[in-house]
């Protein structure tokens, strides 16, 4: 039986690298799309390069010709569109670019499948997001919860979400959305708040950094491990019928609680005092003010509470998360300590 062929956009990112790892372990031939850059951006993929079933191609989801030619050349059995400008705060500064990548990028893949006569061959997975829910209409959120995005990123992803459904219904493409709640790992980008926290915990414990500035400490998020979530991506495309699924843990915590867990790994107990912009996180052992609030890190419009209901995925896909938040945070902090010692 011939090996399945997968094409992953956004393969150089956190999710892309874990997904490539999973698919290679399942004996897929994996093709990835990477943007041309003046600096190396493939560090998460270094351990794949000797694998004869792994291939990288230059491409860009903002370029229709690029997407079309790659899909035509590879003619994959499965496409996983993970490419995105995925930083919510940055989307307020770059709304048009975010829309070009996160909204129209998805449309380019769907058009390629339709126009290259791949409808009967190629299954399509779209990485959607809990940011669709934004100003939440119910708690917890599931596949039937009304959307109310609160950022250009969320709005662009909503365009993609409905594009997938439209092409599924109009052209019978096997196209599905995974509505992924926050998911982290040691491979998380350094500009995301969770990685910013774990890096700070590592650096402060080693005396390299003095303090950590954050925005909204009250924001509640449902945090899972990226390794768990990419397994669900794969399961979605193994189904006979396409559909949309929430990936979550069903538990949420404040940013404040995430900070407490991260510093606990390095033996620092953080006690928070004060309110609003005057709130500080103090080391219980020596009274140092370690965590401070900076108004510049607040979003123009906040998303206060996200918590997912993954019961549909559990019922149909037989999927549920395996890695706890405590284990995830510990893994991230210990990895950041290793990176500090190595460098």
Residue, then its C-alpha position, 0 to 999 in steps of 0.5 A: x500500500x503506497x504511503x499517504x502524502x501530506x502537505x503542511x503549511x506553517x510547518x516551521x511553527x510549533x504545531x507544524x513541527x509536532x504534526x510533521x513528527x506525528x505524520x512521519x511516525x505514521x509512515x507518511x511522506x511529509x511535504x512542508x511549506x516554508x517562507x523564504x527568509x534571510x535568517x534560518x527559521x527551521x530550528x524546530x525541524x532540524x531533526x527531520x532533515x535526514x528523513x527520506x520522507x521529509x521535504x521542504x519547499x519555499x512558498x507563501x500562502x499570500x501568493x496564489x501561484x505559489x500555492x497552486x503550483x505546490x499543490x499541483x506538484x505534490x498532489x497530496x492526500x491531506x493538506x493541513x493549513x497551519x500557516x497564519x499570522x497567529x499573534x493576536x496583539x500583532x493583528x491590531x498593528x497589521x490587520x491587512x497582512x493578517x487578513x491576507x494570510x489568515x483569511x485569503x490564504x485558506x481560500x487559495x488552498x480551497x481554490x487549488x483543490x477545486x481547480x486542480x481536480x483534487x476534490x475526490x483525492x485531497x482532504x483539507x484541514x484548517x487550523x481555526x481558533x478559540x479567538x472566534x468566540x471572543x466576547x463569549x456568548x456562553x461558557x463553555x464554548x462548543x461547536x454551536x456557540x455563536x462567534x464574536x471575534x474581538x481582533x483582526x486575527x479573530x475576524x480573519x479566522x472567521x472568514x476562513x472558518x466559513x470558507x471551509x464550510x462553504x466549499x465543503x457544502x458547495x463543492x463536496x470537498x472533504x474540508x474541516x475546521x479544528x477550533x483549537x483553544x490555546x495550546x503551548x509547548x517548549x516550541x512556542x514562539x518567544x513573543x507569546x505570553x506563556x513562553x514569555x512567562x516560562x522564559x522569565x521564570x528561567x532567567x530570573x531563577x538564574x539571576x539573568x533577569x530582574x522582573x517580568x512585565x505583563x498585561x491582563x492578569x485576569x484573562x482566563x484561558x484553556x491551555x493544552x499541549x500542542x502535541x495533544x492537539x496535532x493528534x486531533x488534527x490528524x484524527x479529523x482527516x481520518x473521518x469518512x465525513x468532514x466536520x468541525x471540532x473543538x480541541x480543548x481541555x475543558x479547564x481554564x486558568x488566569x494568566x496570574x495562575x500560569x505565572x504562579x505555576x511557572x515560578x513554582x517550578x524554579x522554587x519561587x512562590x509568587x504572592x500577588x498584591x494590589x489591583x489593576x495597573x498597581x498589581x505586583x507579584x512578590x517573591x514570598x521568600x525575599x519580598x522582591x517585586x518580580x511581576x509587574x503590570x504594564x498597560x502597553x500589554x493590554x489589547x485594544x479589546x480584551x477576550x476575558x474568558x475562554x474554556x472549551x467543551x471538547x465532548x464532540x471530539x471525544x464522542x466521534x474522534x475518541x480524542x481527549x487531552x493527555x497532558x496536564x497544565x502543570x506538566x506542560x508548564x514544568x516542561x516549558x520552564x525546564x526546557x528554557x533553563x536548558x536553553x539558557x545553560x546551553x547558550 
